[in-house]
Amino acid sequence: MTTVTQHRTRDEFETLALGHLGALHHRATLEGALQDEDWTVRVAAAEALRRLGDPAALPALRARQADPHRVVRNAVSTALKHLGPATES
């Protein structure tokens, strides 16, 4: 039987794997994961988007700068710095 924790952990690893693959066509999936109810999935999504390196993810990352969880905000901040200066969206 899969518990919620096991499910979330699997989601987190899958999200990270998408970023490691570097497939730009997965950007929308990763951006969607930034909205997940589990903060660990949101962190994994931000880290994966940073690794992906696509500046098109900047608007979705900026939208999470006020995330209620500090660790998510830190991951988003790191991703934004890595992707370059903020631009108008």
C-alpha positions as CSV (number, residue, x, y, z in Angstrom):
1,M,0.0,0.0,0.0
2,T,1.3,3.5,-0.9
3,T,1.1,6.1,1.8
4,V,0.7,9.8,1.2
5,T,4.3,10.3,2.2
6,Q,5.6,7.6,-0.2
7,H,3.4,9.2,-3.0
8,R,4.8,12.7,-2.3
9,T,8.4,11.4,-2.2
10,R,7.9,9.7,-5.5
11,D,6.4,12.9,-6.9
12,E,9.4,14.8,-5.6
13,F,11.8,12.5,-7.2
14,E,9.9,12.5,-10.5
15,T,9.9,16.3,-10.5
16,L,13.6,16.4,-9.8
17,A,14.2,13.8,-12.6
18,L,12.4,16.0,-15.1
19,G,14.9,18.8,-14.3
20,H,17.9,16.5,-14.6
21,L,16.7,15.3,-18.0
22,G,16.9,18.9,-19.3
23,A,13.9,18.4,-21.5
24,L,12.5,21.9,-22.1
25,H,9.2,20.5,-23.2
26,H,8.6,19.4,-19.5
27,R,8.8,23.1,-18.3
28,A,5.0,23.3,-18.1
29,T,4.8,20.2,-16.0
30,L,7.4,21.6,-13.6
31,E,5.6,25.0,-13.5
32,G,2.4,23.2,-12.6
33,A,4.2,21.4,-9.7
34,L,5.1,24.8,-8.2
35,Q,1.3,24.9,-7.3
36,D,1.3,21.5,-5.5
37,E,-0.1,21.5,-2.0
38,D,3.0,19.7,-0.7
39,W,5.9,22.1,-0.1
40,T,8.5,19.5,-0.8
41,V,7.1,19.0,-4.3
42,R,7.2,22.8,-4.8
43,V,10.8,22.9,-3.7
44,A,11.7,20.0,-6.1
45,A,9.9,21.9,-8.9
46,A,11.8,25.1,-8.3
47,E,15.1,23.2,-8.2
48,A,14.3,21.3,-11.3
49,L,13.4,24.5,-13.1
50,R,16.7,26.0,-12.1
51,R,18.5,23.0,-13.5
52,L,16.5,23.2,-16.7
53,G,17.8,26.7,-17.2
54,D,14.9,28.0,-19.3
55,P,14.3,31.7,-18.7
56,A,10.7,31.2,-19.9
57,A,10.1,29.7,-16.4
58,L,10.8,33.1,-14.7
59,P,7.1,34.2,-14.5
60,A,6.0,31.0,-12.8
61,L,8.9,31.2,-10.4
62,R,8.2,34.9,-9.6
63,A,4.7,34.0,-8.8
64,R,5.9,31.7,-6.0
65,Q,8.2,34.3,-4.3
66,A,5.6,34.8,-1.6
67,D,5.1,31.1,-1.0
68,P,4.0,30.5,2.7
69,H,6.9,28.1,3.2
70,R,10.4,29.5,3.7
71,V,12.2,26.6,2.1
72,V,10.1,27.1,-1.1
73,R,10.9,30.8,-1.1
74,N,14.6,30.1,-0.8
75,A,14.5,27.5,-3.6
76,V,12.6,30.0,-5.8
77,S,15.0,32.8,-5.0
78,T,18.0,30.5,-6.0
79,A,16.3,29.5,-9.2
80,L,15.5,33.1,-10.1
81,K,19.2,34.2,-9.5
82,H,20.4,31.2,-11.6
83,L,18.1,32.1,-14.5
84,G,19.3,35.6,-14.7
85,P,18.0,39.1,-14.1
86,A,14.3,39.6,-13.8
87,T,12.6,40.8,-16.9
88,E,9.2,42.1,-17.6
89,S,6.7,39.3,-18.2
